[in-house]
Amino acid sequence: MKEILCFGDSNTYGLIPGTTSRFDRSTRWTGILESALFPNGYKIVEEGLCGRTTIFEDELRDNRRGIDMLPALLESHSPIDYVILMLGTNDCKTYYNASAGLIGKGIEKLISQIKKYDSSLDILLMSPIVLGDDVWKPEFDPEFNKNSVKTSHKLKDVYKKIADKYGCHFLAASDVSSYSTDDMEHMDASGHRHLADAILDLGLFA
């Protein structure tokens, strides 16, 4: 079996919008991928973590920096045949005050770690879904602000340039999926389905 490592945040973990619960495996985009690709000899390794960033330290929650975790995960799940990378939403939080360009620098560091593990490894880089305009309101997630929303909209163009620079495949999740109005930042079940279908339509895993 070939191993596809999916490295991301709560939208890879499968957090149900507006809750602290998780969608079941058959609903998560990673699980949908595995169901479709298993007959072709692929297995999905799910490595989604709520709150995960590219390079930024969360002072309230440990082990959220992607660059601290990715090398160990690549080694522990070795051999890895493919990496799907989707991070950046949490980097938009007010606390980090990061521009889209700086978030992109974090993505580049992660890609460099993957290339160090195996320079020939194929990578699908995905820019995340955008944040809803009201995500910063108290009833949703006040860790974000209005500027966070603007930054999330800029990630697509930044990531596309990075993908071209490093020879990665690219997909903008925001082109095929969106946030649930229940919390303005996480995909609902249909969003997971749309994202999985878009990945499959790329034809990377024949």
C-alpha positions in Angstrom: 0.0 0.0 0.0 1.1 3.6 -0.7 0.8 6.1 2.1 -0.6 9.6 1.7 0.1 11.8 4.7 -2.6 14.5 5.2 -1.1 17.2 7.4 -3.4 20.0 8.5 -5.5 21.6 11.2 -9.1 21.3 12.4 -10.5 21.1 8.8 -8.3 18.0 8.3 -9.2 16.7 11.8 -12.8 17.0 10.8 -14.2 19.3 13.5 -17.9 19.6 13.3 -18.8 23.3 13.0 -19.9 25.0 16.2 -19.0 22.0 18.4 -16.0 20.2 19.9 -16.9 16.9 18.2 -15.5 15.3 15.2 -17.1 14.0 12.0 -16.9 10.3 11.6 -14.3 8.9 9.2 -16.7 8.3 6.4 -17.7 12.1 6.5 -14.2 13.6 6.7 -12.5 14.5 3.4 -9.6 12.3 4.4 -11.9 9.3 4.9 -13.7 9.9 1.7 -10.4 9.9 -0.1 -9.4 6.6 1.5 -12.6 5.0 0.5 -12.1 6.0 -3.1 -8.4 5.3 -3.3 -8.0 2.2 -1.2 -8.9 -0.1 -4.2 -6.0 1.6 -6.1 -3.6 0.7 -3.3 -3.5 3.9 -1.3 -3.9 4.4 2.5 -4.6 7.8 4.1 -2.6 8.8 7.2 -4.7 11.4 9.0 -2.7 14.0 10.9 -5.1 16.9 11.5 -4.8 18.9 14.8 -7.1 21.7 16.0 -5.2 24.9 16.3 -2.2 23.8 14.3 -0.2 26.6 12.7 2.8 26.6 10.3 5.4 28.2 12.5 3.6 30.1 15.3 3.6 29.2 19.0 0.2 29.0 20.7 0.9 30.1 24.3 -2.2 28.3 25.6 -1.9 25.0 23.8 1.2 22.8 23.4 2.4 21.1 20.2 0.6 23.3 17.7 3.6 24.4 15.6 3.6 22.4 12.4 7.4 22.7 12.0 7.9 21.0 15.4 5.7 18.0 14.6 6.1 17.3 10.8 9.6 15.8 10.8 8.7 13.3 13.5 5.5 12.4 11.8 7.2 11.8 8.4 9.6 9.5 10.2 7.1 7.7 12.3 4.8 7.0 9.3 7.7 6.1 7.0 7.6 5.2 4.2 5.4 8.1 3.0 4.6 8.2 -0.7 2.7 11.5 -0.9 2.0 14.5 1.3 -1.2 16.7 1.2 -0.5 19.9 3.1 -3.3 22.3 4.2 -2.5 24.9 6.9 -2.7 28.6 7.4 -6.2 29.3 8.9 -4.9 29.5 12.5 -2.0 31.6 11.4 -4.5 34.3 10.6 -5.4 34.8 14.3 -5.1 38.3 15.7 -2.4 37.1 18.2 0.1 36.3 15.5 -0.6 39.5 13.4 0.9 37.7 10.4 0.5 38.8 6.8 -0.3 36.3 4.1 3.3 36.6 2.9 4.6 35.6 6.3 2.2 32.7 6.5 3.6 31.6 3.1 7.1 31.7 4.6 5.9 29.2 7.2 4.5 26.9 4.4 7.8 27.1 2.7 9.6 25.9 5.8 7.2 22.9 6.0 7.8 22.1 2.3 11.5 22.2 3.0 11.1 19.7 5.8 9.3 17.4 3.5 11.9 17.8 0.8 14.6 17.0 3.4 12.8 13.8 4.3 12.6 12.8 0.6 13.5 15.3 -2.2 11.5 13.3 -4.7 8.3 13.2 -2.7 5.2 14.6 -4.4 3.3 17.3 -2.5 -0.2 18.6 -3.0 -0.3 22.0 -1.4 -3.8 23.3 -0.6 -4.6 26.8 0.4 -7.4 26.6 3.1 -11.0 27.8 2.9 -11.5 31.5 3.7 -12.9 32.7 7.0 -16.4 34.0 7.2 -16.9 37.8 7.4 -18.3 37.5 10.9 -15.9 34.9 12.3 -14.4 37.4 14.8 -17.7 38.1 16.6 -18.1 36.8 20.2 -20.6 34.1 19.2 -18.1 32.6 16.8 -14.3 32.9 17.3 -12.9 36.1 18.7 -9.4 34.9 18.3 -9.8 36.3 14.8 -10.5 39.9 13.8 -11.6 41.6 10.6 -8.0 41.7 9.2 -7.9 37.9 9.7 -10.6 37.5 7.2 -8.8 39.7 4.7 -5.6 37.7 5.2 -7.4 34.4 4.6 -8.6 35.6 1.2 -5.0 36.4 0.2 -3.6 32.9 0.9 -4.7 31.4 -2.3 -2.5 33.6 -4.5 0.5 33.3 -2.1 0.3 29.5 -2.0 -0.1 29.2 -5.7 3.2 31.0 -6.2 4.8 28.8 -3.6 3.5 25.6 -5.3 5.0 26.8 -8.6 8.3 27.6 -6.9 8.7 24.2 -5.4 7.0 22.1 -8.1 4.1 21.1 -5.9 0.6 20.3 -7.1 -1.9 22.9 -6.0 -5.6 23.2 -5.1 -7.4 26.1 -3.5 -9.9 24.6 -1.1 -11.7 28.0 -1.2 -12.5 27.3 -4.9 -14.5 24.2 -4.1 -15.6 24.4 -0.5 -16.6 27.0 2.2 -17.2 27.6 5.8 -20.4 26.6 7.7 -22.5 29.5 8.9 -22.6 27.7 12.3 -19.1 28.9 13.1 -17.7 30.8 10.0 -14.4 28.7 9.9 -15.1 25.0 9.5 -16.4 22.9 6.6 -19.7 21.0 7.1 -20.3 17.5 5.7 -21.0 18.7 2.2 -17.8 20.9 2.3 -15.8 17.8 3.1 -17.4 15.9 0.2 -16.7 18.8 -2.2 -13.1 19.0 -1.2 -12.5 15.3 -1.5 -14.1 15.2 -4.9 -11.9 18.1 -6.1 -8.8 16.3 -4.9 -9.9 13.1 -6.7 -10.6 15.1 -9.9 -7.0 16.2 -10.0 -6.2 12.6 -11.1 -3.0 12.4 -9.0 -3.7 9.0 -7.6 -4.5 6.8 -10.5 
